[in-house]
Structures are given as C-alpha cells and as structure tokens.
Amino acid sequence: MSSTLHQAIKMKQKLQDTRRQLHQYPELSFQEYKTTKYIQHYLEQIDGMEVVTGTENIGLPTGVVGTISSGSGPNIAIRSDIDALPIYEENEHEYVSKNKGIMHACGHDAHTTIALGVASLLSEKMNAGEIKGTVKFIFQPAEEDMDEEGLTGSPYLINAGVLEGVDAILALHVNPEQPVGEIQLNEGYSMASIDTFDACIKGSGGHAAYPHLSTDPISMLPSVLENIQGIISRRTSPLEPAVISVTSIETVPSYNVIPSEVKLQGTIRSYNPERRNMLKKELQNTLELVKTLGGEYELTIHDGEPALNNHPTITKWFEQTTKDLLPDFHIHHGPFGLGGEDFSHMTEIVPGAVFFLGAKVDNQKDRGLHMPKFDINEDALPYGVTLLSETAIRYIKGLYTL
C-alpha cells in the first residue's frame, strides 16, 4: 500500500466527521459565511499554511484560499466548491441539514472535506521535506447559482488573481450513480456550457368571447415550442450533446381575457462552442415565426459558464494514479452529461481537469444529484484524498509533466 493511500485511510474518521459537520450547516451561493469560517479555522491549524479570505484577496466575501509552499518548484492548485442548494432534505440520518430548505444535495460538503484532507496530507509531506513546490487550495463559493451580474463564483476568484502563478489545477466531483471503487474520466469537453433565455411572445390580447378581434399569443405558442424542439432534432447531430429546454411558461391567468403576452424561460446547453453559438441563432430564428402569425417578440439570452474542457494530459494523470494506487478500481471513460460546472472558467485559464468519484450508497433509489434524498457512501472520501494528493505529488516531483 502506498504511503499516500495509507495516510488517507488513516484519516477516514476525521473525514467523515468533517463531512457530516459541513452537511448539517449548508449555506446558499454567495452566503457561505459560516462555512468560510469553518474552512479558515481548519486550514489555520495546518503548520505552514497561509490562509486568505475576503473580497480584497479573493474577489468575494465568502470562500477561502490556502497556500503551502516550500519555495521554488511547481505550483499546482486543488479546487473545491462549498455552496449548497435550496432543497428541503428528506433524509433521516443523524446529520441531516439543520438549515431548513437548504441542503448539500450536490456533494459540495464531500468536495470540501476531501480538499481539506488533501491539505492536511500534502502539508505533512511538504513540512517533512518530501516534496518541494507550492500547492494552492481554492475553496470556491457560489458554484451553483449566479448573482445579479449573471456570474457564479469562479470568475470573481479568477479576476482577483487567485490563479496567478498556478501551473495546473485539479478537482473532483462525487458521483451517486456509481459505487465506491469506480471513477469516471473524460478528455476534452465533458460538461455543458450553460446559457439561459427569457422570451416574450406579444399580441394584442382581448376578450375571450371575441377571439377573432384579438391577436392571441397563446395560439402562437404551440408553433414556437414545436420549432424550438426541432432545433435539436433537425439542426444538430444526434451524436453531438445539445439541448434546449423550455422550463417555464407564464401569463396572467383569467377566464375571460386573452392575454397580451406569454413569457417563456429556458436553458441552452451544449459542448461545442460553435454549436453553442448556432443554438442561440436558431432560437432567435424560431421566435421570428411569431411575426408571421401577427405577433411580436422579445428575446434575451444570458451567457453562462462555458463547457468544461478537461485537459487530456491531466486526465491521463488521474488514470495513471488510479491504476497504480487503486488497481482494483474500475475506470469509466465518457463525458459527464449536460450538467454544468463553473470550474470550466478556471480550465480556460490554466490546464485543469475534474474526475467523477463513485460514491453510491447501498439504497441508491432517489439519491441522485440535486434530489432531496441525495447522499453519498463516505467510504469514498479517503479515495478522493488519495487520488488528488498523489496526482499533485507526482506533478510536484516531476513524475507527471504537461
């Protein structure tokens, strides 16, 4: 057994306790103040760790960056996300969320826990003189949601200079669909770009008893919806990940009034940047149909995070580390789906990659990401620490190169 794996397994109880503490006190995006204090206190107990927080240092009032360095040498970063979701937890374990209506339903409590474990392990090796270089631990707020500026947390940290001097960056995400002992890797585009849109179909409205005297936006809606679906089925290859989903249709309800407008909301997701632009243009073209039906429209598309682009070389590092330290693990190859991950902003700045770590509980039913009964098998925690730690160690020692 490698020393890294042995050290990670020894800290399993502490990892479990840390994860459960974080799970009980989840906080929403841009509101992670107590979580920030917890992480800050944890890192400050590590000998040699320089810890910074605050808008003046990292661009936002929440979040933490810890750095440990032995002087000159490679500079690698480990990133985890720390925010939770507005979901009522329906689990019955003893560490259920105490903040009603807020839940760590995407595993960010586990990501944070694993990163803290990596910080403890690597600091021991660095203080013992086993590795020479710099490791930066980025505990990023607001991965799940945007603010009024349309930004998640990652761009703020980047603009504050958090990635300056970093050569490569590593991350992981727990996967409740795969059991402990499995990981999923993918080179290149692995998660979708996330854009949203607001549209308004406009008519004249009128009395429901005299529809022939009005221009009815509701009557235009079926054609618009059908053609939006046609963008995916007829304008994109079935082999290429892409989707446009209308997620909200709203008008002023009344039994006897034909409304003057119908509002739509939705999301546009794809892997390929060229396809992303094409989908936006096709959505615009589809809404032009409204004019031929006697109406008008407004469309606003909000650019979100880019597609996650995993650096091929770093993905191969993860694979080699897994084969060497955890040879019994099953490695899946393939993209992670059309969900989004704002780590993608960071991988546009420096080479980086994320892998999915199997963490399925025995009773897996209805325990998927963003679900009220989401949970993980905590046996996965030491393996997350092992893979991130050993990959970073090998890069710092020059065993892995970009």
SEMAR-237518 format. One record per residue (C-alpha): z negated, y, x negated; residue number from 0; residue in three letters. Coordinates in Angstrom, 3 decimals, decimal comma. Layout:
BEGIN
+----------+----------+----------+-----+-----+
|       zz |       yy |       xx |   n | res |
+----------+----------+----------+-----+-----+
|        Z |        Y |        X | NUM | ALA |
...
+----------+----------+----------+-----+-----+
END
This chain:
BEGIN
+----------+----------+----------+-----+-----+
|       zz |       yy |       xx |   n | res |
+----------+----------+----------+-----+-----+
|    0,000 |    0,000 |    0,000 |   0 | MET |
|    0,960 |    3,407 |   -1,387 |   1 | SER |
|   -1,812 |    5,885 |   -2,117 |   2 | SER |
|   -0,336 |    8,321 |    0,430 |   3 | THR |
|   -0,383 |    5,750 |    3,234 |   4 | LEU |
|   -3,876 |    4,625 |    2,222 |   5 | HIS |
|   -5,207 |    8,194 |    2,318 |   6 | GLN |
|   -3,563 |    8,851 |    5,699 |   7 | ALA |
|   -5,032 |    5,702 |    7,256 |   8 | ILE |
|   -8,500 |    6,626 |    5,949 |   9 | LYS |
|   -8,363 |    9,919 |    7,860 |  10 | MET |
|   -7,387 |    8,323 |   11,198 |  11 | LYS |
|  -10,706 |    9,040 |   12,919 |  12 | GLN |
|  -10,635 |   12,685 |   11,870 |  13 | LYS |
|   -7,037 |   12,977 |   13,028 |  14 | LEU |
|   -7,953 |   11,523 |   16,404 |  15 | GLN |
|  -10,942 |   13,856 |   16,783 |  16 | ASP |
|   -8,833 |   16,871 |   15,832 |  17 | THR |
|   -6,051 |   15,994 |   18,240 |  18 | ARG |
|   -8,485 |   15,500 |   21,123 |  19 | ARG |
|  -10,222 |   18,793 |   20,404 |  20 | GLN |
|   -6,904 |   20,622 |   20,493 |  21 | LEU |
|   -5,820 |   18,733 |   23,595 |  22 | HIS |
|   -8,851 |   19,903 |   25,562 |  23 | GLN |
|   -8,176 |   23,579 |   24,931 |  24 | TYR |
|   -4,425 |   24,180 |   25,297 |  25 | PRO |
|   -3,019 |   27,693 |   25,371 |  26 | GLU |
|    0,319 |   29,038 |   26,574 |  27 | LEU |
|    3,014 |   30,582 |   24,386 |  28 | SER |
|    2,002 |   33,890 |   22,760 |  29 | PHE |
|   -1,606 |   33,305 |   23,946 |  30 | GLN |
|   -2,799 |   30,772 |   21,358 |  31 | GLU |
|   -5,759 |   32,822 |   20,120 |  32 | TYR |
|   -8,454 |   30,110 |   20,112 |  33 | LYS |
|   -6,016 |   27,575 |   18,713 |  34 | THR |
|   -5,211 |   30,023 |   15,928 |  35 | THR |
|   -8,905 |   30,438 |   15,108 |  36 | LYS |
|   -9,383 |   26,665 |   15,047 |  37 | TYR |
|   -6,477 |   26,124 |   12,639 |  38 | ILE |
|   -7,524 |   29,073 |   10,492 |  39 | GLN |
|  -11,066 |   27,717 |   10,147 |  40 | HIS |
|   -9,788 |   24,236 |    9,312 |  41 | TYR |
|   -7,466 |   25,489 |    6,570 |  42 | LEU |
|  -10,075 |   27,801 |    5,083 |  43 | GLU |
|  -12,231 |   24,750 |    4,324 |  44 | GLN |
|   -9,491 |   23,386 |    2,045 |  45 | ILE |
|  -10,018 |   24,282 |   -1,596 |  46 | ASP |
|   -7,225 |   26,491 |   -2,910 |  47 | GLY |
|   -5,593 |   27,159 |    0,449 |  48 | MET |
|   -4,504 |   30,772 |    1,053 |  49 | GLU |
|   -4,561 |   31,497 |    4,779 |  50 | VAL |
|   -2,921 |   34,412 |    6,600 |  51 | VAL |
|   -2,691 |   35,358 |   10,258 |  52 | THR |
|   -1,868 |   38,454 |   12,283 |  53 | GLY |
|    1,220 |   40,460 |   13,164 |  54 | THR |
|    1,272 |   42,272 |    9,827 |  55 | GLU |
|    1,504 |   38,950 |    7,958 |  56 | ASN |
|    3,459 |   36,556 |   10,158 |  57 | ILE |
|    5,014 |   38,709 |   12,868 |  58 | GLY |
|    2,780 |   37,720 |   15,804 |  59 | LEU |
|   -0,943 |   37,985 |   16,563 |  60 | PRO |
|   -1,157 |   34,199 |   17,022 |  61 | THR |
|   -0,171 |   31,472 |   14,589 |  62 | GLY |
|   -1,306 |   30,657 |   11,060 |  63 | VAL |
|    0,359 |   30,188 |    7,686 |  64 | VAL |
|   -1,477 |   28,390 |    4,905 |  65 | GLY |
|   -0,181 |   28,107 |    1,354 |  66 | THR |
|   -1,414 |   25,975 |   -1,509 |  67 | ILE |
|    0,149 |   26,336 |   -4,943 |  68 | SER |
|   -0,342 |   25,089 |   -8,478 |  69 | SER |
|    2,008 |   27,686 |   -9,945 |  70 | GLY |
|    5,662 |   27,265 |  -10,792 |  71 | SER |
|    7,596 |   24,439 |   -9,181 |  72 | GLY |
|    9,435 |   23,540 |   -5,978 |  73 | PRO |
|    8,466 |   25,278 |   -2,748 |  74 | ASN |
|    8,508 |   23,227 |    0,446 |  75 | ILE |
|    7,246 |   24,048 |    3,955 |  76 | ALA |
|    5,781 |   21,917 |    6,745 |  77 | ILE |
|    6,177 |   23,403 |   10,221 |  78 | ARG |
|    4,303 |   22,508 |   13,406 |  79 | SER |
|    4,175 |   24,171 |   16,824 |  80 | ASP |
|    0,872 |   24,989 |   18,519 |  81 | ILE |
|    1,504 |   26,115 |   22,121 |  82 | ASP |
|    1,148 |   24,226 |   25,409 |  83 | ALA |
|    2,820 |   24,198 |   28,830 |  84 | LEU |
|    1,908 |   25,480 |   32,328 |  85 | PRO |
|    1,309 |   21,968 |   33,704 |  86 | ILE |
|   -1,720 |   20,530 |   35,532 |  87 | TYR |
|   -2,824 |   17,468 |   33,585 |  88 | GLU |
|   -3,213 |   14,295 |   35,676 |  89 | GLU |
|   -4,693 |   12,035 |   33,006 |  90 | ASN |
|   -8,237 |   10,708 |   33,337 |  91 | GLU |
|   -9,265 |   10,249 |   29,703 |  92 | HIS |
|  -12,411 |   11,974 |   28,411 |  93 | GLU |
|  -10,456 |   14,651 |   26,539 |  94 | TYR |
|   -8,431 |   15,939 |   29,491 |  95 | VAL |
|   -7,489 |   19,633 |   29,394 |  96 | SER |
|  -10,333 |   21,968 |   30,273 |  97 | LYS |
|   -7,904 |   24,852 |   30,853 |  98 | ASN |
|   -6,704 |   24,118 |   34,367 |  99 | LYS |
|   -2,984 |   24,421 |   34,843 | 100 | GLY |
|   -2,304 |   24,295 |   31,087 | 101 | ILE |
|   -1,566 |   21,107 |   29,177 | 102 | MET |
|   -0,364 |   19,843 |   25,827 | 103 | HIS |
|    2,422 |   17,929 |   27,562 | 104 | ALA |
|    4,871 |   18,050 |   24,650 | 105 | CYS |
|    2,674 |   16,759 |   21,854 | 106 | GLY |
|    2,107 |   20,014 |   20,013 | 107 | HIS |
|   -1,560 |   19,059 |   19,663 | 108 | ASP |
|   -0,393 |   15,983 |   17,750 | 109 | ALA |
|    2,067 |   18,002 |   15,649 | 110 | HIS |
|   -0,679 |   20,438 |   14,684 | 111 | THR |
|   -3,095 |   17,620 |   13,918 | 112 | THR |
|   -0,580 |   15,854 |   11,688 | 113 | ILE |
|    0,220 |   19,062 |    9,805 | 114 | ALA |
|   -3,498 |   19,673 |    9,217 | 115 | LEU |
|   -3,775 |   16,123 |    7,904 | 116 | GLY |
|   -0,851 |   16,747 |    5,556 | 117 | VAL |
|   -2,544 |   19,940 |    4,351 | 118 | ALA |
|   -5,716 |   18,015 |    3,503 | 119 | SER |
|   -3,855 |   15,211 |    1,749 | 120 | LEU |
|   -1,492 |   17,370 |   -0,310 | 121 | LEU |
|   -4,259 |   19,758 |   -1,329 | 122 | SER |
|   -6,209 |   16,835 |   -2,795 | 123 | GLU |
|   -3,211 |   15,747 |   -4,832 | 124 | LYS |
|   -2,442 |   19,275 |   -5,961 | 125 | MET |
|   -6,040 |   20,051 |   -6,915 | 126 | ASN |
|   -6,124 |   16,764 |   -8,849 | 127 | ALA |
|   -3,052 |   17,866 |  -10,795 | 128 | GLY |
|   -0,853 |   15,072 |   -9,398 | 129 | GLU |
|    1,808 |   17,480 |   -8,112 | 130 | ILE |
|    2,849 |   20,962 |   -9,222 | 131 | LYS |
|    4,561 |   23,399 |   -6,912 | 132 | GLY |
|    3,965 |   25,176 |   -3,602 | 133 | THR |
|    3,530 |   23,882 |   -0,069 | 134 | VAL |
|    3,506 |   26,248 |    2,879 | 135 | LYS |
|    2,057 |   25,113 |    6,210 | 136 | PHE |
|    3,529 |   27,015 |    9,144 | 137 | ILE |
|    1,646 |   26,720 |   12,432 | 138 | PHE |
|    4,085 |   28,421 |   14,756 | 139 | GLN |
|    3,205 |   29,846 |   18,173 | 140 | PRO |
|    5,479 |   30,103 |   21,199 | 141 | ALA |
|    7,933 |   27,267 |   20,759 | 142 | GLU |
|    8,059 |   26,546 |   24,482 | 143 | GLU |
|    8,676 |   29,960 |   26,019 | 144 | ASP |
|   10,302 |   33,323 |   25,437 | 145 | MET |
|    8,774 |   36,787 |   25,710 | 146 | ASP |
|   10,206 |   39,838 |   27,466 | 147 | GLU |
|   12,539 |   40,318 |   24,498 | 148 | GLU |
|   14,033 |   36,873 |   25,061 | 149 | GLY |
|   12,546 |   35,492 |   21,835 | 150 | LEU |
|   10,435 |   32,453 |   21,058 | 151 | THR |
|    8,003 |   32,427 |   18,154 | 152 | GLY |
|   10,245 |   31,237 |   15,358 | 153 | SER |
|   12,390 |   34,400 |   14,998 | 154 | PRO |
|    9,267 |   36,558 |   14,688 | 155 | TYR |
|    7,929 |   34,476 |   11,808 | 156 | LEU |
|   11,316 |   34,466 |   10,099 | 157 | ILE |
|   11,637 |   38,254 |   10,406 | 158 | ASN |
|    8,154 |   38,635 |    8,918 | 159 | ALA |
|    9,315 |   36,790 |    5,799 | 160 | GLY |
|    7,446 |   33,529 |    6,278 | 161 | VAL |
|   10,358 |   31,515 |    4,864 | 162 | LEU |
|   10,900 |   33,687 |    1,783 | 163 | GLU |
|   10,936 |   31,535 |   -1,331 | 164 | GLY |
|   10,964 |   28,273 |    0,645 | 165 | VAL |
|   13,494 |   25,726 |   -0,649 | 166 | ASP |
|   13,275 |   23,206 |    2,219 | 167 | ALA |
|   11,335 |   22,744 |    5,452 | 168 | ILE |
|   10,140 |   19,591 |    7,233 | 169 | LEU |
|    8,966 |   18,904 |   10,794 | 170 | ALA |
|    8,415 |   16,075 |   13,239 | 171 | LEU |
|    8,176 |   15,567 |   16,998 | 172 | HIS |
|    6,300 |   12,775 |   18,740 | 173 | VAL |
|    8,375 |   10,547 |   21,000 | 174 | ASN |
|    6,596 |    8,996 |   24,019 | 175 | PRO |
|    9,621 |    6,793 |   24,742 | 176 | GLU |
|    9,468 |    4,760 |   21,503 | 177 | GLN |
|    6,476 |    2,654 |   20,395 | 178 | PRO |
|    4,437 |    3,148 |   17,262 | 179 | VAL |
|    6,379 |    1,613 |   14,409 | 180 | GLY |
|    9,673 |    3,282 |   15,249 | 181 | GLU |
|   11,255 |    6,588 |   14,270 | 182 | ILE |
|   14,497 |    8,302 |   15,204 | 183 | GLN |
|   16,686 |   10,177 |   12,721 | 184 | LEU |
|   19,896 |   12,118 |   13,094 | 185 | ASN |
|   22,030 |   14,054 |   10,661 | 186 | GLU |
|   23,643 |   17,290 |   11,817 | 187 | GLY |
|   23,380 |   18,655 |   15,349 | 188 | TYR |
|   20,527 |   16,823 |   17,039 | 189 | SER |
|   19,186 |   19,025 |   19,865 | 190 | MET |
|   20,947 |   21,548 |   22,065 | 191 | ALA |
|   21,424 |   25,282 |   21,993 | 192 | SER |
|   19,593 |   26,763 |   24,972 | 193 | ILE |
|   21,167 |   29,636 |   26,891 | 194 | ASP |
|   20,189 |   30,759 |   30,387 | 195 | THR |
|   22,022 |   32,747 |   33,011 | 196 | PHE |
|   21,386 |   34,893 |   36,075 | 197 | ASP |
|   24,214 |   35,305 |   38,567 | 198 | ALA |
|   24,520 |   37,124 |   41,865 | 199 | CYS |
|   27,242 |   36,440 |   44,439 | 200 | ILE |
|   27,699 |   39,537 |   46,603 | 201 | LYS |
|   29,180 |   40,005 |   50,069 | 202 | GLY |
|   28,674 |   42,464 |   52,886 | 203 | SER |
|   26,237 |   40,403 |   54,913 | 204 | GLY |
|   25,947 |   40,847 |   58,640 | 205 | GLY |
|   24,693 |   39,482 |   61,954 | 206 | HIS |
|   24,584 |   35,691 |   62,138 | 207 | ALA |
|   26,055 |   35,850 |   65,669 | 208 | ALA |
|   29,180 |   37,621 |   64,376 | 209 | TYR |
|   30,090 |   35,929 |   61,080 | 210 | PRO |
|   33,732 |   36,971 |   61,444 | 211 | HIS |
|   32,666 |   40,577 |   60,910 | 212 | LEU |
|   30,896 |   39,875 |   57,593 | 213 | SER |
|   31,675 |   38,698 |   54,093 | 214 | THR |
|   29,339 |   35,750 |   53,658 | 215 | ASP |
|   28,171 |   34,970 |   50,075 | 216 | PRO |
|   26,673 |   31,660 |   51,235 | 217 | ILE |
|   30,123 |   30,432 |   52,276 | 218 | SER |
|   31,346 |   31,180 |   48,742 | 219 | MET |
|   28,544 |   29,197 |   47,143 | 220 | LEU |
|   29,949 |   25,626 |   47,517 | 221 | PRO |
|   33,170 |   26,532 |   45,730 | 222 | SER |
|   31,240 |   28,178 |   42,918 | 223 | VAL |
|   28,880 |   25,227 |   42,473 | 224 | LEU |
|   31,719 |   22,716 |   42,545 | 225 | GLU |
|   33,639 |   24,617 |   39,906 | 226 | ASN |
|   30,581 |   25,010 |   37,686 | 227 | ILE |
|   30,233 |   21,231 |   37,660 | 228 | GLN |
|   33,939 |   20,989 |   36,933 | 229 | GLY |
|   33,451 |   22,907 |   33,688 | 230 | ILE |
|   31,612 |   19,896 |   32,268 | 231 | ILE |
|   33,668 |   17,144 |   33,903 | 232 | SER |
|   37,098 |   18,654 |   33,220 | 233 | ARG |
|   36,745 |   21,154 |   30,387 | 234 | ARG |
|   34,548 |   19,240 |   27,922 | 235 | THR |
|   34,959 |   15,837 |   26,318 | 236 | SER |
|   32,722 |   13,138 |   27,824 | 237 | PRO |
|   31,865 |   12,225 |   24,228 | 238 | LEU |
|   30,512 |   15,695 |   23,477 | 239 | GLU |
|   26,965 |   16,669 |   24,591 | 240 | PRO |
|   27,125 |   19,621 |   27,010 | 241 | ALA |
|   25,672 |   20,555 |   30,381 | 242 | VAL |
|   25,480 |   23,483 |   32,779 | 243 | ILE |
|   22,719 |   23,152 |   35,348 | 244 | SER |
|   22,070 |   25,474 |   38,274 | 245 | VAL |
|   18,310 |   25,350 |   38,694 | 246 | THR |
|   17,636 |   27,989 |   41,359 | 247 | SER |
|   19,445 |   29,355 |   44,422 | 248 | ILE |
|   17,765 |   32,203 |   46,246 | 249 | GLU |
|   18,448 |   34,580 |   49,101 | 250 | THR |
|   16,394 |   36,463 |   51,679 | 251 | VAL |
|   15,608 |   33,955 |   54,456 | 252 | PRO |
|   16,327 |   34,897 |   58,069 | 253 | SER |
|   17,546 |   33,014 |   61,137 | 254 | TYR |
|   19,874 |   35,726 |   62,343 | 255 | ASN |
|   21,008 |   37,603 |   59,228 | 256 | VAL |
|   23,839 |   36,635 |   56,921 | 257 | ILE |
|   22,556 |   37,843 |   53,510 | 258 | PRO |
|   24,474 |   40,296 |   51,393 | 259 | SER |
|   23,829 |   38,357 |   48,196 | 260 | GLU |
|   22,864 |   34,964 |   46,799 | 261 | VAL |
|   21,177 |   34,694 |   43,391 | 262 | LYS |
|   21,622 |   31,787 |   41,000 | 263 | LEU |
|   19,808 |   30,814 |   37,831 | 264 | GLN |
|   20,527 |   28,072 |   35,370 | 265 | GLY |
|   20,915 |   26,825 |   31,834 | 266 | THR |
|   23,795 |   26,134 |   29,456 | 267 | ILE |
|   23,272 |   23,526 |   26,748 | 268 | ARG |
|   25,494 |   22,109 |   24,030 | 269 | SER |
|   25,565 |   21,005 |   20,375 | 270 | TYR |
|   28,763 |   22,534 |   19,053 | 271 | ASN |
|   28,704 |   26,346 |   18,546 | 272 | PRO |
|   32,381 |   26,625 |   19,549 | 273 | GLU |
|   31,702 |   24,625 |   22,696 | 274 | ARG |
|   28,732 |   26,862 |   23,405 | 275 | ARG |
|   30,989 |   29,932 |   23,472 | 276 | ASN |
|   33,584 |   28,129 |   25,576 | 277 | MET |
|   30,995 |   27,191 |   28,219 | 278 | LEU |
|   29,915 |   30,820 |   28,551 | 279 | LYS |
|   33,514 |   31,966 |   29,032 | 280 | LYS |
|   34,227 |   29,225 |   31,558 | 281 | GLU |
|   31,149 |   30,169 |   33,570 | 282 | LEU |
|   32,438 |   33,737 |   33,702 | 283 | GLN |
|   35,868 |   32,495 |   34,799 | 284 | ASN |
|   34,341 |   30,337 |   37,504 | 285 | THR |
|   32,497 |   33,266 |   39,046 | 286 | LEU |
|   35,764 |   35,210 |   39,148 | 287 | GLU |
|   36,614 |   32,831 |   42,007 | 288 | LEU |
|   34,260 |   34,872 |   44,182 | 289 | VAL |
|   36,699 |   37,799 |   44,115 | 290 | LYS |
|   39,459 |   35,688 |   45,670 | 291 | THR |
|   37,050 |   34,927 |   48,537 | 292 | LEU |
|   36,366 |   38,588 |   49,221 | 293 | GLY |
|   33,142 |   38,956 |   47,277 | 294 | GLY |
|   31,890 |   40,366 |   44,017 | 295 | GLU |
|   29,525 |   39,012 |   41,409 | 296 | TYR |
|   27,236 |   39,882 |   38,525 | 297 | GLU |
|   26,554 |   37,544 |   35,622 | 298 | LEU |
|   24,094 |   37,905 |   32,762 | 299 | THR |
|   23,885 |   35,250 |   30,060 | 300 | ILE |
|   20,793 |   35,238 |   27,853 | 301 | HIS |
|   21,357 |   33,779 |   24,391 | 302 | ASP |
|   18,573 |   31,414 |   23,443 | 303 | GLY |
|   17,897 |   29,262 |   20,428 | 304 | GLU |
|   20,787 |   27,680 |   18,521 | 305 | PRO |
|   21,396 |   23,958 |   18,338 | 306 | ALA |
|   19,100 |   22,126 |   15,934 | 307 | LEU |
|   21,085 |   21,246 |   12,827 | 308 | ASN |
|   19,320 |   18,624 |   10,718 | 309 | ASN |
|   20,238 |   18,820 |    7,047 | 310 | HIS |
|   21,849 |   15,470 |    6,130 | 311 | PRO |
|   20,126 |   15,181 |    2,762 | 312 | THR |
|   16,653 |   15,839 |    4,134 | 313 | ILE |
|   17,262 |   13,358 |    6,940 | 314 | THR |
|   18,096 |   10,784 |    4,257 | 315 | LYS |
|   14,801 |   11,666 |    2,535 | 316 | TRP |
|   12,923 |   10,738 |    5,713 | 317 | PHE |
|   14,840 |    7,465 |    5,925 | 318 | GLU |
|   14,139 |    6,507 |    2,326 | 319 | GLN |
|   10,449 |    7,384 |    2,615 | 320 | THR |
|   10,165 |    5,239 |    5,740 | 321 | THR |
|   11,902 |    2,266 |    4,116 | 322 | LYS |
|    9,712 |    2,478 |    1,030 | 323 | ASP |
|    6,281 |    3,098 |    2,581 | 324 | LEU |
|    6,707 |    1,622 |    6,058 | 325 | LEU |
|    9,276 |   -1,151 |    5,617 | 326 | PRO |
|    8,386 |   -2,777 |    8,938 | 327 | ASP |
|    9,295 |    0,381 |   10,881 | 328 | PHE |
|   12,438 |    0,265 |   12,990 | 329 | HIS |
|   14,729 |    3,238 |   12,366 | 330 | ILE |
|   16,930 |    4,504 |   15,192 | 331 | HIS |
|   19,919 |    6,708 |   14,443 | 332 | HIS |
|   21,226 |    9,175 |   17,012 | 333 | GLY |
|   20,782 |   12,675 |   18,447 | 334 | PRO |
|   17,604 |   13,572 |   20,299 | 335 | PHE |
|   19,173 |   14,771 |   23,567 | 336 | GLY |
|   19,877 |   18,107 |   25,219 | 337 | LEU |
|   16,375 |   19,456 |   24,996 | 338 | GLY |
|   15,838 |   22,465 |   22,745 | 339 | GLY |
|   13,693 |   23,100 |   19,680 | 340 | GLU |
|   13,284 |   26,563 |   18,206 | 341 | ASP |
|   12,784 |   25,026 |   14,769 | 342 | PHE |
|   16,575 |   25,410 |   14,866 | 343 | SER |
|   16,170 |   29,083 |   13,892 | 344 | HIS |
|   14,435 |   28,004 |   10,689 | 345 | MET |
|   17,037 |   25,402 |    9,759 | 346 | THR |
|   19,640 |   28,159 |    9,903 | 347 | GLU |
|   17,728 |   29,972 |    7,133 | 348 | ILE |
|   16,698 |   27,131 |    4,811 | 349 | VAL |
|   17,652 |   23,442 |    4,655 | 350 | PRO |
|   15,449 |   21,533 |    7,064 | 351 | GLY |
|   15,193 |   18,568 |    9,377 | 352 | ALA |
|   12,957 |   17,067 |   12,053 | 353 | VAL |
|   12,442 |   13,414 |   12,941 | 354 | PHE |
|   11,045 |   11,809 |   16,097 | 355 | PHE |
|    7,960 |    9,637 |   15,632 | 356 | LEU |
|    7,366 |    6,789 |   18,073 | 357 | GLY |
|    4,065 |    7,273 |   19,910 | 358 | ALA |
|    4,464 |    5,395 |   23,195 | 359 | LYS |
|    1,272 |    4,349 |   24,976 | 360 | VAL |
|    0,991 |    0,849 |   26,431 | 361 | ASP |
|    1,244 |    2,099 |   30,009 | 362 | ASN |
|    4,273 |    4,295 |   29,463 | 363 | GLN |
|    5,192 |    4,971 |   33,105 | 364 | LYS |
|    5,492 |    8,679 |   33,912 | 365 | ASP |
|    4,197 |    9,715 |   30,491 | 366 | ARG |
|    7,336 |   11,452 |   29,207 | 367 | GLY |
|    7,605 |   14,886 |   27,643 | 368 | LEU |
|    6,621 |   17,777 |   29,941 | 369 | HIS |
|    5,092 |   15,421 |   32,520 | 370 | MET |
|    1,539 |   15,730 |   33,966 | 371 | PRO |
|    0,557 |   12,303 |   32,586 | 372 | LYS |
|    2,092 |   12,761 |   29,151 | 373 | PHE |
|    0,065 |   11,068 |   26,438 | 374 | ASP |
|    0,548 |    9,508 |   23,018 | 375 | ILE |
|   -0,682 |    6,488 |   21,136 | 376 | ASN |
|   -2,908 |    8,029 |   18,483 | 377 | GLU |
|   -2,161 |    5,148 |   16,117 | 378 | ASP |
|    0,981 |    7,141 |   15,285 | 379 | ALA |
|   -0,954 |   10,041 |   13,751 | 380 | LEU |
|   -1,534 |    8,565 |   10,244 | 381 | PRO |
|    2,118 |    7,544 |   10,051 | 382 | TYR |
|    3,207 |   11,109 |   10,775 | 383 | GLY |
|    0,915 |   12,320 |    7,992 | 384 | VAL |
|    2,281 |    9,650 |    5,658 | 385 | THR |
|    5,962 |   10,414 |    6,181 | 386 | LEU |
|    5,669 |   14,199 |    5,932 | 387 | LEU |
|    3,287 |   14,050 |    2,960 | 388 | SER |
|    5,200 |   11,524 |    0,893 | 389 | GLU |
|    8,549 |   13,208 |    1,550 | 390 | THR |
|    7,106 |   16,524 |    0,363 | 391 | ALA |
|    5,512 |   14,855 |   -2,682 | 392 | ILE |
|    8,786 |   13,260 |   -3,716 | 393 | ARG |
|   10,615 |   16,568 |   -3,424 | 394 | TYR |
|    7,970 |   18,385 |   -5,468 | 395 | ILE |
|    8,116 |   15,666 |   -8,148 | 396 | LYS |
|   11,917 |   15,906 |   -8,316 | 397 | GLY |
|   12,473 |   12,414 |   -6,901 | 398 | LEU |
|   14,344 |   13,980 |   -3,972 | 399 | TYR |
|   16,856 |   16,766 |   -4,571 | 400 | THR |
|   19,027 |   18,906 |   -2,329 | 401 | LEU |
+----------+----------+----------+-----+-----+
END
